[in-house]
Amino acid sequence: MLIIAALGWLFDAMDQNLFNLVRQQSVLDVLKHSGLQGAALEQGAKSWGGALTSIFLIGWATGGFIFGILGDRLGRTRTMMITILIYACFTGLNGFVTEIHQYALCRFLTALGVGGEFAAGASLVAETWPNRSRPMALGSLQALSSIGNMLAAVITLALSRFGWQMVYFVGTIPALLVLWIRSSVREPEKWREAREHAQPAELGKIADLFTIPELRRNTIAGVLMALAGVGALWGVAFFLPDLVGSTLKPTVTHSAAILALPEAAREGAIKKTLTDYRSMVFFVQQIGAFFGMLAYALLSERWGRRPALAVFFVAAFALVQATFWGIHDLPSAFMFALPLGFCALAPFSAYAVYFPELYPTRLRATGVGFCYNCARILAAFAPFALGQLSNRYALPNDPTHGLRVAASIVSCIYVVGFFGIALAPETRGKPLPE
């Protein structure tokens, strides 16, 4: 079951991050198709890049709410199948868009499936592994999402020369995983027992998250902790490829290799080179993410869930500042990408390890889905704010200055996470609530 859940989450991560790697070029092409040119095109691309990310987060959250409840009512396995089909099919449809509002709709629909898969997968693994090995199993599940992110980078490197649309078409492949799940995965015993002993209306009853005092406190804490990590990652850290592209564009444009090409071929070569650099830096970032998420699982068993998360929030904030002000060429981008990925993605292991321990079986997927996805709705303002602040603080002679300032401001969202840590109970060494 760990393998099935891990593959679902791996492909989930792959599909969501294909957009991060083709965002700049795809948005530029779609807006250019609509008639924008020059400065209006560049400014529109920045604004719409952030807006599309925000729309994705809203869709992600909406899917998380809906399928979190269905995960408790229909079962973990059935819910996983539905969500994988949704995100795989609509990822492919992203490749057919020709207008920016079509793009926004496809990103929203893709996100419905992406958002719903996590709660079902995390609950499935939490309920099938013994207490002593559950944290590392869940940490490994989350760490494998970084492999999906790496796969997105490899796909982009291999296929971007054929157009960003081809990158999206490959994202339909995870739909085949549904056939395996349907034939080989059963619902966990804990969920079946909960269904037998609880009234149907009690399964996934979202009102209980607010009417039962202990669950209300856990839910508020979970939302705040998730808001810090999700907001900083999608509002700042996942814009690292954009920073790399903007930083290196003047160097690439005036490089001897580009100038030696016929003028008609230069624009395409510049796009291809910058896309390759963005993909390579993103790949390195995800290597750091893999080890960061495993590190949280290990440290949470030694120090406790709360202290380990606090350490990574502090480290991630510091790395965002260092990275967005320290990158000026390709070597520095590679140097900062690894530790940024390690620190900024580690909190997501906490959401897989910690959140299932805050809720009883009949509400586990609902509670995990609500915390994670309520945070996504609130965090949706972060990438939008980044785009607006980037334009506000842009300098004519430095196209990266606005993004650097915006990243420093938006990353202050990590402060919110400490309020959640203060409210949350410590669950290290305790069994899952029944």
Secondary structure, 3 states (H helix, E strand, C coil): CHHHHHHHHHHHHHHHHHHHHHHHHHHHHHHHHCCCCHHHHHHHHHHHHHHHHHHHHHHHHHHHHHHHHHHHHCCHHHHHHHHHHHHHHHHHHHCCCCCHHHHHHHHHHHHHHHHHHHHHHHHHHHCCCCCCCHHHHHHHHHHHHHHHHHHHHHHHHHHHHHCHHHHHHHCCHHHHHHHHHHHHCCCCHHHHHHHHHCCHHHCCCCCHHHHCHHHHHHHHHHHHHHHHHHHHHHHCHHHHHHHHHHHHHHHHHCCHHHHCCCHHHHHHHHHHHHHHHHHHHHHHHHHHHHHHHHHHHHHHHHHCHHHHHHHHHHHHHHHHHHHHHHCCCHHHHHHHHHHHHHHHHHHHHHHHHCHHHHCCHHHHHHHHHHHHHHHHHHHCHHHHHHHHHHHHCCECCECCHHHHHHHHHHHHHHHHHHHHHHHCCCCCCCCCCC
